[in-house]
Amino acid sequence: MESQIHVASLSDESRYRLLVEAITDYAVYMLDPDGIVTSWNSGAQRFKGYAPSEIIGQHFSRFYRPEDRAAGLPEKALATAASEGRFESEGWRVRKDGSLFWTHAVIDPIHDPSGNLVGFAKITRDLTERRAAEMALKRDEEQFRLLVQGVSDYAIYMLDADGRVASWNIGAQRIKGYAPQEIIGQHFSRFYIEEERQSGEPQRGLGIAAREGRFEKEGWRVRKDGSRFWANVVIDAIRDDRGELIGFAKITRDITERKEAQQALDEAREALFQVQKMEAVGQVTGGVAHDFNNLLMVVLSSLELLKRKLPEDRRLFSLVENAMQAAQRGAALTQRMLAFARRQALDQRPIDLVELVQDMRDLLQRSLGPSINIETRFPPSLAKVRTDSNQLEAALLNLVLNARDAMPEGGSIFVSASEEILSRAHASGLQPGRYVCFSVEDEGEGMDEETLARAVDPFFTTKGIGKGTGLGLSMVQGLAAQSGGQLILKSRKGSGTRAEIWLPVADAADETCAVEVDASGEIDPTTKELSVLAVDDDALILMNTAAMLEDMGHSVLEAGSGEAALALLRNGSKIDLVITDQAMPGMRGDQLVSTIRAEWPDLPVILATGYAELPEGVATDVPRLGKPFFQQQLENAVNEVTRTRNPTKRMSQFLRSAS
């Protein structure tokens, strides 16, 4: 109460003095017109360090740094305050101890009632801590800006709330091709492909980011030059302190190389899967075909022997002929299956393609009908190829019939060939070397990409039920691959199909090994009766082979295994010839042949098999008889290998049957 009465009793001048003296956060003091300090409050003493007795009467310029004093800043401040009625600034000032502090200063002129300038009122505030915080924030912002601008592998930029580009870093310029002045202010939808812009994909991405806070996706984006790249895109919503959406942060990364690498890896995996699938199907197909081959061997040989014993009854004769034709068609099917599985024995010889096609021209034209025209295009001189002529004829007929079926309204089929030299491995798998590209091209419906990709798959066909087995192209592929070449299909929907069989050119060694052999099949009447050892684990085949040999006038011993055959030989049985199956449990046919050659080197042996691929180490001069075989083929083989006991000469004369 006494304090309140005491303050109330003070004059206005005294109350203002007390108020100014009580302020400690601001330096409040007076200057005369020349800048001399005339008053000093506690706040000025606290953060400038001078007591009133030390500073009153001194010029206020001592609070400035030497360089500021040299530049005349104190005088300019007073002159500005006097002329404009106020001066305000921020800057560095100096304490008594010489340390610097950041201040906010205001200088107001003071006039007497007559308007004469009598001095200045100066208020200074120490903002050093705020200045330090602002500078730290500014440094952080600058570092962040430099960080963002320095990133070249990512496009990092800002969008406003409407999706317009507000900032642009060097990574964005490198990836997308736009300079900052070209793109800032433009809508970010220009980076999208046209179909996505039409479907509203840019707006959808912003909408999801606005609702959920974040949007991420991969897709095609467009550079300034129009080229496309595969991008990983992240959009984050940016909100102010009140939660209001003010824009978006967008990060884009070019991952085209990664996508291409992943695609290549996926394609490699798919290719491996296809190889494994084809290998599995080939194993199953080869096994089934082998067993079916054995059954047909029994059927055909039985029918052939039965046909010889039939009475003169035309009706019975026709029935047997029909049964034999059906069995032969089954044998042709197994040949296709074995060709697909690459287990069919091929009689690879030098083939003149021009001569082969000319010989087949009438057959091909009759098979095609009057609405299809076949044209041949061959160079004046064409190298021979190395393959099986019978199988190549079947492959050509198959391709021509496929071409016919692709042109229901008629058209032309072009059969051509050209010699090609590959200096490096081809994408199809062909190795470097000389080849002849033998092709069949039509003007038909063609195939789409999906059908073309599956065209050579076994049992795949676009023909109606009963009009195709789906093994035709698989057989052609098997023949080409087994011959050291490749089948290449080229087709587009509505633009026809071109089937190319690439076959290796026959070399000089192939030419010298080619032997002309009488294929008439007539039995040599001078052939003497032989004692033949027939070896097969299939009792039905063994019985029929023995029956055919006996019908030919030979005596036969039978063995159901390689071990049993060796036992008969070692017991001293008189044997002139051994005919053995290859695929037997325990001892294989080639193992039996090796043992016989070691113990009885002059004893002729024939290896009867439907397989082309024999184990490594099997002698290449072992005469082979392809299954299923007829009695005439068996007779020819026996005649050839027993004509001389010299193995080398015998091999040069022996004709392997390819059925």
FENWO-V720690 format. One record per residue. PHI is phi in radians with two decimals (NA if undefined). NEAR is the number of other C-alpha atoms within 12 Angstrom. D_FIRST is the distance of its C-alpha to the first C-alpha in whole Angstrom. Layout:
# FENWO-V720690
<<PHI & NEAR & D_FIRST> <PHI & NEAR & D_FIRST>>
This chain:
# FENWO-V720690
<<NA & 7 & 0> <-1.18 & 8 & 4> <-1.15 & 9 & 5> <-1.13 & 9 & 5> <-1.17 & 9 & 6> <-1.19 & 12 & 9> <-1.15 & 18 & 10> <-1.13 & 13 & 11> <-1.42 & 13 & 12> <-1.33 & 15 & 15> <-1.35 & 12 & 18> <-1.04 & 12 & 20> <-1.07 & 12 & 22> <-1.18 & 15 & 19> <-1.11 & 16 & 17> <-1.11 & 16 & 21> <-1.07 & 21 & 21> <-1.08 & 16 & 18> <-1.08 & 18 & 19> <-1.12 & 26 & 23> <-1.14 & 24 & 22> <-1.38 & 20 & 20> <-1.34 & 24 & 23> <-1.95 & 23 & 26> <-1.54 & 23 & 28> <-2.27 & 29 & 30> <-1.53 & 36 & 31> <-2.07 & 37 & 30> <-2.63 & 39 & 31> <-1.90 & 36 & 33> <-2.18 & 32 & 37> <-1.43 & 28 & 39> <-0.99 & 27 & 42> <-1.64 & 25 & 44> <1.66 & 33 & 42> <-1.47 & 28 & 40> <-1.21 & 32 & 37> <-2.05 & 27 & 34> <-2.61 & 35 & 31> <-2.72 & 39 & 30> <-1.68 & 36 & 27> <-1.14 & 26 & 26> <-1.13 & 28 & 28> <-1.14 & 38 & 31> <-1.16 & 29 & 31> <-1.15 & 25 & 31> <-1.86 & 34 & 34> <-1.83 & 38 & 36> <1.59 & 25 & 36> <-1.67 & 28 & 35> <-1.35 & 21 & 33> <-0.94 & 24 & 32> <-1.18 & 15 & 34> <-1.50 & 19 & 37> <-2.05 & 28 & 37> <-1.12 & 24 & 36> <1.70 & 22 & 39> <-1.68 & 23 & 41> <-1.36 & 24 & 42> <-1.22 & 39 & 41> <-1.16 & 30 & 44> <-1.16 & 29 & 44> <-1.38 & 38 & 42> <-1.63 & 32 & 45> <-1.25 & 25 & 48> <-0.94 & 18 & 51> <-1.17 & 16 & 53> <-1.25 & 20 & 51> <-1.13 & 21 & 51> <-1.09 & 14 & 54> <-1.45 & 14 & 54> <1.35 & 16 & 52> <-1.11 & 25 & 49> <-1.03 & 32 & 46> <-1.13 & 24 & 48> <-1.10 & 24 & 49> <-1.10 & 34 & 45> <-1.15 & 37 & 44> <-1.11 & 24 & 47> <-1.14 & 21 & 46> <-1.08 & 29 & 43> <-1.20 & 28 & 44> <-1.47 & 16 & 47> <-1.88 & 15 & 45> <1.54 & 21 & 42> <-3.02 & 23 & 41> <-2.35 & 28 & 42> <-2.46 & 24 & 41> <-2.83 & 25 & 43> <-2.14 & 23 & 43> <3.11 & 25 & 45> <-1.40 & 28 & 45> <-2.23 & 35 & 43> <-2.05 & 28 & 43> <-1.41 & 27 & 41> <-1.04 & 22 & 41> <-1.43 & 14 & 43> <1.59 & 18 & 45> <-1.30 & 17 & 44> <-1.69 & 22 & 44> <-2.52 & 29 & 42> <-1.59 & 30 & 42> <-2.21 & 32 & 40> <-1.98 & 25 & 39> <-2.11 & 31 & 38> <-2.23 & 28 & 37> <-2.10 & 39 & 38> <-1.98 & 32 & 37> <-1.29 & 33 & 38> <-2.06 & 25 & 36> <-2.06 & 18 & 38> <-1.43 & 11 & 37> <-1.00 & 8 & 37> <-1.52 & 8 & 41> <1.58 & 11 & 41> <-1.41 & 13 & 42> <-1.23 & 23 & 41> <-1.95 & 22 & 38> <2.75 & 29 & 38> <-2.41 & 36 & 37> <-1.73 & 36 & 34> <-2.14 & 37 & 35> <-2.10 & 33 & 33> <-2.18 & 40 & 35> <-2.14 & 34 & 34> <-1.42 & 31 & 36> <-1.98 & 25 & 38> <-1.02 & 23 & 40> <-1.15 & 14 & 40> <-1.12 & 17 & 41> <-1.08 & 21 & 43> <-1.10 & 16 & 45> <-1.14 & 14 & 45> <-1.13 & 16 & 46> <-1.15 & 17 & 49> <-1.10 & 14 & 50> <-1.11 & 14 & 50> <-1.13 & 15 & 52> <-1.11 & 16 & 54> <-1.08 & 14 & 55> <-1.12 & 15 & 56> <-1.18 & 16 & 58> <-1.10 & 15 & 60> <-1.13 & 16 & 60> <-1.08 & 19 & 61> <-1.12 & 17 & 64> <-1.08 & 18 & 65> <-1.11 & 26 & 65> <-1.17 & 25 & 67> <-1.42 & 21 & 69> <-1.32 & 24 & 71> <-1.88 & 23 & 74> <-1.55 & 23 & 75> <-2.22 & 29 & 73> <-1.52 & 37 & 72> <-2.09 & 38 & 68> <-2.70 & 38 & 67> <-1.84 & 35 & 64> <-2.10 & 31 & 65> <-1.39 & 28 & 63> <-1.09 & 27 & 62> <-1.63 & 24 & 66> <1.66 & 34 & 68> <-1.61 & 28 & 68> <-1.20 & 32 & 68> <-1.95 & 27 & 65> <-2.61 & 35 & 65> <-2.73 & 39 & 69> <-1.70 & 36 & 69> <-1.15 & 26 & 72> <-1.15 & 28 & 74> <-1.12 & 38 & 74> <-1.14 & 29 & 76> <-1.18 & 25 & 78> <-1.33 & 34 & 79> <-1.77 & 38 & 79> <1.59 & 25 & 80> <-1.60 & 28 & 77> <-1.35 & 20 & 75> <-0.93 & 24 & 72> <-1.18 & 15 & 72> <-1.48 & 18 & 75> <-2.08 & 28 & 73> <-1.10 & 23 & 69> <1.71 & 21 & 69> <-1.58 & 23 & 72> <-1.34 & 24 & 72> <-1.20 & 39 & 73> <-1.13 & 30 & 75> <-1.18 & 29 & 78> <-1.42 & 38 & 78> <-1.59 & 32 & 80> <-1.23 & 26 & 83> <-1.01 & 18 & 84> <-1.13 & 16 & 85> <-1.32 & 20 & 82> <-1.11 & 21 & 80> <-1.13 & 14 & 82> <-1.50 & 14 & 81> <1.39 & 17 & 77> <-1.10 & 25 & 77> <-1.04 & 33 & 74> <-1.15 & 25 & 72> <-1.11 & 23 & 73> <-1.09 & 33 & 71> <-1.14 & 37 & 68> <-1.10 & 24 & 68> <-1.15 & 21 & 68> <-1.09 & 29 & 66> <-1.16 & 28 & 63> <-1.38 & 17 & 63> <-1.83 & 16 & 64> <1.62 & 22 & 62> <-2.75 & 23 & 65> <-2.43 & 28 & 69> <-2.43 & 25 & 72> <-2.85 & 24 & 76> <-1.99 & 23 & 79> <-3.14 & 25 & 81> <-1.36 & 28 & 83> <-2.24 & 35 & 81> <-2.06 & 28 & 82> <-1.46 & 27 & 82> <-1.02 & 22 & 82> <-1.41 & 14 & 86> <1.61 & 17 & 87> <-1.26 & 17 & 87> <-1.80 & 22 & 86> <-2.53 & 30 & 84> <-1.56 & 27 & 83> <-2.14 & 32 & 79> <-1.76 & 25 & 77> <-2.10 & 32 & 74> <-2.23 & 28 & 70> <-2.12 & 39 & 67> <-2.00 & 32 & 64> <-1.33 & 33 & 61> <-2.04 & 26 & 58> <-2.19 & 19 & 55> <-1.47 & 12 & 51> <-1.09 & 8 & 48> <-1.58 & 8 & 48> <1.53 & 12 & 52> <-1.40 & 13 & 53> <-1.23 & 24 & 57> <-2.06 & 22 & 57> <2.83 & 29 & 60> <-2.45 & 36 & 63> <-1.74 & 36 & 64> <-2.17 & 38 & 68> <-2.15 & 34 & 70> <-2.18 & 41 & 73> <-2.16 & 34 & 76> <-1.41 & 31 & 80> <-2.06 & 24 & 81> <-1.03 & 22 & 85> <-1.09 & 14 & 86> <-1.12 & 17 & 85> <-1.12 & 21 & 86> <-1.11 & 15 & 90> <-1.13 & 13 & 90> <-1.15 & 14 & 89> <-1.10 & 15 & 92> <-1.09 & 14 & 94> <-1.14 & 14 & 93> <-1.09 & 14 & 94> <-1.14 & 16 & 97> <-1.13 & 14 & 98> <-1.12 & 15 & 97> <-1.13 & 15 & 99> <-1.09 & 17 & 102> <-1.10 & 14 & 102> <-1.07 & 15 & 102> <-1.12 & 20 & 104> <-1.08 & 17 & 107> <-1.13 & 14 & 106> <-1.13 & 18 & 107> <-1.11 & 26 & 110> <-1.12 & 20 & 111> <-1.14 & 17 & 110> <-1.10 & 25 & 112> <-1.09 & 32 & 115> <-1.09 & 22 & 115> <-1.13 & 20 & 116> <-1.07 & 33 & 118> <-1.08 & 33 & 120> <-1.14 & 25 & 120> <-1.11 & 22 & 121> <-1.10 & 35 & 124> <-1.09 & 38 & 125> <-1.13 & 26 & 126> <-1.15 & 27 & 127> <-1.04 & 41 & 129> <-1.10 & 38 & 131> <-1.12 & 28 & 132> <-1.13 & 36 & 133> <-1.00 & 40 & 135> <-1.16 & 35 & 137> <-1.09 & 32 & 137> <-1.14 & 36 & 139> <-1.16 & 39 & 141> <-1.13 & 32 & 142> <-1.13 & 32 & 143> <-1.13 & 32 & 145> <-1.18 & 26 & 147> <-1.11 & 24 & 147> <-1.03 & 25 & 148> <-1.20 & 19 & 151> <-1.70 & 15 & 153> <-1.17 & 18 & 152> <-1.25 & 12 & 156> <-1.29 & 11 & 157> <-2.24 & 12 & 154> <-1.03 & 12 & 152> <-1.17 & 12 & 150> <-1.13 & 18 & 149> <-1.07 & 20 & 149> <-1.15 & 16 & 146> <-1.10 & 17 & 144> <-1.15 & 27 & 144> <-1.04 & 21 & 143> <-1.06 & 18 & 140> <-1.12 & 23 & 139> <-1.17 & 27 & 139> <-1.11 & 19 & 138> <-1.11 & 18 & 135> <-1.15 & 30 & 135> <-1.16 & 29 & 135> <-1.13 & 19 & 132> <-1.11 & 25 & 130> <-1.13 & 35 & 131> <-1.10 & 30 & 130> <-1.14 & 32 & 126> <-1.15 & 40 & 126> <-1.10 & 45 & 127> <-1.13 & 41 & 124> <-1.15 & 43 & 122> <-1.21 & 47 & 123> <-1.13 & 44 & 122> <-1.08 & 42 & 119> <-1.39 & 39 & 118> <1.03 & 38 & 120> <-2.06 & 37 & 123> <-1.54 & 45 & 126> <-1.22 & 39 & 129> <-1.91 & 38 & 129> <-1.70 & 32 & 133> <-1.41 & 35 & 131> <-2.44 & 34 & 134> <-1.11 & 31 & 134> <-2.12 & 32 & 133> <-1.56 & 29 & 134> <-1.10 & 40 & 132> <-1.06 & 27 & 134> <-1.14 & 20 & 137> <-1.08 & 28 & 135> <-1.19 & 34 & 134> <-1.08 & 21 & 137> <-1.15 & 15 & 139> <-1.66 & 25 & 136> <-1.01 & 23 & 136> <-1.10 & 16 & 138> <-1.08 & 20 & 136> <-1.11 & 32 & 133> <-1.14 & 24 & 134> <-1.11 & 18 & 136> <-1.26 & 24 & 133> <-1.47 & 29 & 131> <1.60 & 22 & 133> <-1.26 & 16 & 134> <-1.46 & 18 & 130> <-2.00 & 28 & 129> <-1.89 & 28 & 130> <-1.92 & 34 & 130> <-2.12 & 23 & 130> <-1.97 & 26 & 130> <-2.37 & 23 & 129> <-2.21 & 24 & 130> <-1.25 & 17 & 130> <-1.01 & 11 & 134> <-2.30 & 15 & 134> <-2.38 & 25 & 131> <-1.17 & 31 & 131> <-1.31 & 32 & 132> <-1.96 & 40 & 129> <-1.89 & 38 & 129> <-2.90 & 40 & 129> <-1.65 & 36 & 131> <-1.12 & 30 & 133> <-1.07 & 24 & 133> <-1.21 & 36 & 129> <-1.18 & 39 & 129> <-1.05 & 29 & 131> <-1.10 & 28 & 129> <-1.14 & 37 & 126> <-1.08 & 40 & 127> <-1.06 & 31 & 128> <-1.09 & 30 & 125> <-1.16 & 39 & 123> <-1.15 & 44 & 126> <-1.17 & 33 & 125> <-1.07 & 37 & 122> <-1.12 & 40 & 122> <-1.05 & 37 & 124> <-1.15 & 33 & 122> <-1.43 & 32 & 119> <-2.20 & 28 & 121> <-1.07 & 20 & 122> <-1.62 & 17 & 123> <1.65 & 21 & 125> <2.68 & 25 & 125> <-2.04 & 30 & 126> <-2.05 & 36 & 125> <-1.95 & 31 & 125> <-1.85 & 36 & 127> <-2.50 & 31 & 126> <-2.69 & 33 & 126> <-2.65 & 30 & 125> <-1.51 & 28 & 125> <-2.25 & 24 & 121> <-2.11 & 21 & 120> <-1.75 & 22 & 117> <-1.49 & 12 & 115> <-2.56 & 14 & 112> <-1.03 & 13 & 111> <-1.58 & 18 & 111> <-1.06 & 11 & 108> <-1.31 & 19 & 110> <1.92 & 17 & 111> <-1.13 & 28 & 114> <-1.54 & 21 & 115> <-0.98 & 19 & 116> <2.69 & 22 & 120> <-1.67 & 28 & 123> <-2.37 & 35 & 122> <-1.98 & 38 & 124> <-1.62 & 37 & 122> <-1.76 & 45 & 124> <-2.22 & 37 & 122> <-2.22 & 40 & 123> <-2.20 & 40 & 121> <-2.16 & 40 & 121> <-1.91 & 32 & 119> <-1.49 & 31 & 118> <-1.23 & 27 & 115> <1.30 & 30 & 113> <-2.23 & 28 & 110> <-1.35 & 20 & 106> <-1.07 & 16 & 104> <-1.14 & 16 & 104> <-1.16 & 21 & 108> <-1.06 & 25 & 109> <-1.14 & 18 & 106> <-1.85 & 22 & 108> <-0.99 & 33 & 112> <-1.65 & 30 & 113> <-1.11 & 32 & 111> <-1.11 & 34 & 114> <1.25 & 27 & 115> <-1.59 & 23 & 113> <-2.61 & 25 & 115> <-1.74 & 26 & 114> <-1.42 & 18 & 117> <-1.21 & 11 & 118> <-1.06 & 11 & 119> <1.49 & 9 & 122> <-1.83 & 16 & 122> <-3.03 & 20 & 121> <-1.53 & 26 & 120> <1.40 & 28 & 117> <-1.93 & 37 & 119> <-1.02 & 39 & 121> <-1.22 & 42 & 118> <-1.09 & 41 & 117> <-1.14 & 45 & 121> <-1.10 & 49 & 121> <-1.09 & 40 & 118> <-1.08 & 41 & 120> <-1.09 & 44 & 123> <-1.08 & 41 & 121> <-1.15 & 31 & 119> <-1.19 & 36 & 122> <-1.51 & 37 & 124> <1.60 & 31 & 121> <-2.08 & 34 & 119> <-2.81 & 34 & 117> <-1.72 & 35 & 117> <-2.15 & 33 & 114> <-1.85 & 35 & 113> <-2.26 & 26 & 112> <-2.82 & 29 & 111> <-2.40 & 21 & 109> <-1.03 & 18 & 109> <1.47 & 16 & 111> <-2.16 & 18 & 113> <1.42 & 30 & 115> <-2.36 & 37 & 116> <-2.17 & 33 & 117> <-1.83 & 39 & 118> <-1.97 & 34 & 119> <-1.80 & 45 & 121> <-1.57 & 43 & 120> <-2.19 & 45 & 123> <-1.19 & 37 & 124> <-1.23 & 36 & 127> <-1.22 & 31 & 130> <-1.68 & 21 & 131> <-1.09 & 15 & 134> <-1.12 & 12 & 134> <-1.08 & 20 & 134> <-1.11 & 20 & 137> <-1.27 & 13 & 139> <-1.46 & 21 & 138> <-1.23 & 24 & 139> <-2.19 & 20 & 142> <-1.43 & 14 & 144> <-2.21 & 16 & 145> <-1.15 & 17 & 148> <-1.89 & 20 & 146> <-1.15 & 11 & 149> <1.42 & 20 & 148> <-1.32 & 18 & 152> <-1.33 & 23 & 153> <-1.24 & 21 & 155> <-1.19 & 11 & 158> <-1.54 & 12 & 159> <-1.11 & 20 & 156> <-1.44 & 18 & 157> <-1.19 & 22 & 156> <-2.01 & 27 & 152> <-1.75 & 28 & 151> <-1.90 & 38 & 147> <-1.74 & 39 & 144> <-1.72 & 46 & 142> <-2.19 & 44 & 138> <-2.84 & 39 & 135> <-1.40 & 28 & 133> <-1.62 & 27 & 133> <-1.10 & 22 & 136> <-1.16 & 23 & 137> <-1.13 & 37 & 137> <-1.05 & 32 & 139> <-1.13 & 26 & 141> <-1.25 & 36 & 142> <-1.07 & 47 & 142> <-1.09 & 35 & 145> <-1.11 & 29 & 146> <-1.13 & 35 & 146> <-1.12 & 37 & 148> <-1.16 & 25 & 150> <-1.14 & 25 & 151> <-1.44 & 31 & 152> <1.75 & 22 & 154> <-1.78 & 26 & 152> <-1.66 & 25 & 152> <-2.26 & 31 & 148> <-1.88 & 33 & 146> <-2.00 & 38 & 143> <-2.43 & 31 & 140> <-1.58 & 32 & 136> <-2.78 & 31 & 134> <-1.14 & 35 & 135> <-1.11 & 26 & 135> <-1.14 & 24 & 138> <-1.11 & 36 & 140> <-1.10 & 33 & 139> <-1.08 & 20 & 141> <-1.13 & 24 & 144> <-1.14 & 29 & 144> <-1.29 & 16 & 144> <-1.43 & 11 & 147> <1.61 & 11 & 149> <-1.07 & 18 & 150> <-1.34 & 19 & 151> <-2.23 & 31 & 149> <-1.71 & 30 & 149> <-2.77 & 40 & 146> <-2.07 & 47 & 142> <-2.05 & 49 & 140> <-2.19 & 48 & 137> <-1.29 & 44 & 134> <-1.57 & 40 & 130> <-1.47 & 33 & 128> <-2.29 & 26 & 129> <-1.19 & 17 & 127> <1.41 & 17 & 127> <-1.70 & 25 & 129> <-1.31 & 29 & 129> <-1.08 & 40 & 132> <-1.17 & 35 & 131> <-1.20 & 32 & 131> <-1.13 & 37 & 134> <-1.07 & 40 & 136> <-1.07 & 26 & 134> <-1.16 & 24 & 136> <-1.11 & 31 & 139> <-1.15 & 23 & 139> <-1.31 & 13 & 139> <-1.70 & 14 & 142> <-2.34 & 23 & 144> <-1.06 & 16 & 143> <-1.65 & 22 & 146> <-1.47 & 30 & 145> <-1.17 & 40 & 144> <-2.38 & 44 & 141> <-2.04 & 45 & 139> <-1.74 & 44 & 136> <-1.67 & 45 & 135> <-2.74 & 42 & 131> <-1.71 & 44 & 129> <-1.59 & 38 & 126> <-1.54 & 38 & 126> <-1.62 & 23 & 124> <-1.82 & 25 & 125> <-1.02 & 16 & 124> <-1.07 & 9 & 123> <1.70 & 13 & 126> <-1.26 & 23 & 129> <-1.06 & 20 & 132> <-1.32 & 21 & 132> <-1.67 & 28 & 136> <-1.34 & 37 & 136> <-1.05 & 38 & 138> <-2.13 & 45 & 136> <-2.11 & 40 & 137> <-1.31 & 38 & 134> <-1.68 & 47 & 133> <-1.32 & 44 & 135> <-2.21 & 38 & 138> <-1.60 & 34 & 141> <-1.12 & 36 & 145> <-1.11 & 27 & 146> <-1.15 & 34 & 143> <-1.10 & 41 & 143> <-1.11 & 36 & 147> <-1.04 & 34 & 146> <-1.10 & 42 & 144> <-1.10 & 45 & 146> <-1.05 & 35 & 149> <-1.17 & 37 & 147> <-1.35 & 38 & 146> <-1.76 & 36 & 149> <-1.15 & 25 & 151> <-2.53 & 22 & 150> <-1.60 & 21 & 149> <-1.42 & 19 & 147> <-1.05 & 26 & 144> <-1.16 & 18 & 143> <-1.14 & 17 & 146> <-1.07 & 27 & 145> <-1.19 & 29 & 141> <-1.14 & 24 & 142> <-1.65 & 28 & 145> <-1.42 & 39 & 142> <-1.76 & 37 & 141> <-1.31 & 41 & 137> <-1.43 & 38 & 137> <-1.90 & 34 & 134> <1.00 & 34 & 135>>
